[in-house]
């Protein structure tokens, strides 16, 4: 009988379990997915922010930010919803 490996998880499902990949330290900005605010101080400053950091315009938690290549985000802030 042929045995199929039990561990057939895709990398995407592993990412959901373990959280986003660790920052590689390359230059980049952090874009708030909720309002478009851009944190431009770089990965070192981002890593030093507390986990309780909130987006200044809309109050979204730190995990709602996504790393984007340096200078690629427009920085146009639109507050769509509140986290309160």
Kinemage of the C-alpha trace (Angstrom):
@kinemage 1
@onewidth
@group {chain A} dominant
@subgroup {mainchain}
@vectorlist {calphas} color= white
{ca unk a 1} P 0.000 0.000 0.000
{ca unk a 2} L 1.211 3.485 -0.802
{ca unk a 3} L 1.344 5.837 2.154
{ca unk a 4} L 0.762 9.547 1.573
{ca unk a 5} L 2.659 11.952 3.812
{ca unk a 6} L 0.346 13.359 6.465
{ca unk a 7} L 2.056 16.736 6.501
{ca unk a 8} L 0.773 18.351 3.310
{ca unk a 9} L 0.223 21.836 4.700
{ca unk a 10} L 0.869 24.635 2.277
{ca unk a 11} L 3.175 27.504 3.292
{ca unk a 12} L 0.121 29.791 3.422
{ca unk a 13} L -1.586 27.700 6.091
{ca unk a 14} L 1.636 27.548 8.114
{ca unk a 15} L 1.852 31.343 7.920
{ca unk a 16} L -1.654 31.569 9.388
{ca unk a 17} L -0.593 29.362 12.291
{ca unk a 18} L 2.726 31.010 13.053
{ca unk a 19} L 1.898 34.587 12.060
{ca unk a 20} L 3.554 36.734 9.431
{ca unk a 21} L 7.153 35.967 8.514
{ca unk a 22} L 9.774 37.764 10.570
{ca unk a 23} L 10.945 41.040 9.079
{ca unk a 24} L 14.020 40.619 6.898
{ca unk a 25} L 15.340 44.063 7.907
{ca unk a 26} L 15.374 45.372 4.327
{ca unk a 27} L 14.372 49.014 3.841
{ca unk a 28} L 10.632 49.407 3.609
{ca unk a 29} L 7.604 51.284 4.811
{ca unk a 30} L 4.664 49.924 6.788
{ca unk a 31} L 1.206 50.607 5.379
{ca unk a 32} L -1.943 50.525 7.508
{ca unk a 33} L -4.408 48.301 5.628
{ca unk a 34} L -7.342 50.144 7.178
{ca unk a 35} L -6.626 53.831 6.535
{ca unk a 36} L -3.507 54.042 4.372
{ca unk a 37} L -1.240 55.630 7.001
{ca unk a 38} L 2.434 54.962 6.209
{ca unk a 39} L 5.059 54.378 8.909
{ca unk a 40} L 8.305 55.482 7.221
{ca unk a 41} L 10.968 55.148 9.926
{ca unk a 42} L 12.098 51.719 8.713
{ca unk a 43} L 12.265 48.132 10.005
{ca unk a 44} L 14.553 48.874 12.966
{ca unk a 45} L 12.200 51.527 14.366
{ca unk a 46} L 9.185 49.298 13.557
{ca unk a 47} L 10.693 46.371 15.480
{ca unk a 48} L 11.241 48.612 18.511
{ca unk a 49} L 7.585 49.665 18.649
{ca unk a 50} L 5.587 47.888 21.353
{ca unk a 51} L 3.039 45.256 20.276
{ca unk a 52} L 0.382 47.598 21.708
{ca unk a 53} L 1.283 50.242 19.058
{ca unk a 54} L -1.789 51.664 17.331
{ca unk a 55} L -2.104 53.453 14.003
{ca unk a 56} L -2.083 57.195 14.826
{ca unk a 57} L -5.009 58.227 12.551
{ca unk a 58} L -7.348 55.233 12.950
{ca unk a 59} L -6.159 53.241 15.975
{ca unk a 60} L -5.722 49.931 14.109
{ca unk a 61} L -3.481 47.400 15.893
{ca unk a 62} L 0.099 46.770 14.727
{ca unk a 63} L -0.782 43.498 12.957
{ca unk a 64} L -3.001 45.444 10.508
{ca unk a 65} L 0.108 46.994 8.912
{ca unk a 66} L 1.799 45.453 5.902
{ca unk a 67} L 5.389 45.992 4.801
{ca unk a 68} L 5.728 47.578 1.376
{ca unk a 69} L 8.831 48.579 -0.630
{ca unk a 70} L 10.333 51.902 0.483
{ca unk a 71} L 8.572 54.868 -1.116
{ca unk a 72} L 5.853 52.785 -2.818
{ca unk a 73} L 2.986 53.739 -0.499
{ca unk a 74} L 1.115 56.933 -1.244
{ca unk a 75} L 0.523 57.920 2.348
{ca unk a 76} L -3.024 59.100 1.653
{ca unk a 77} L -4.927 58.516 4.875
{ca unk a 78} L -8.602 57.601 4.701
{ca unk a 79} L -10.189 56.558 7.950
{ca unk a 80} L -12.696 53.874 6.921
{ca unk a 81} L -13.530 52.307 10.251
{ca unk a 82} L -12.603 52.461 13.874
{ca unk a 83} L -11.315 49.705 16.131
{ca unk a 84} L -13.160 51.067 19.161
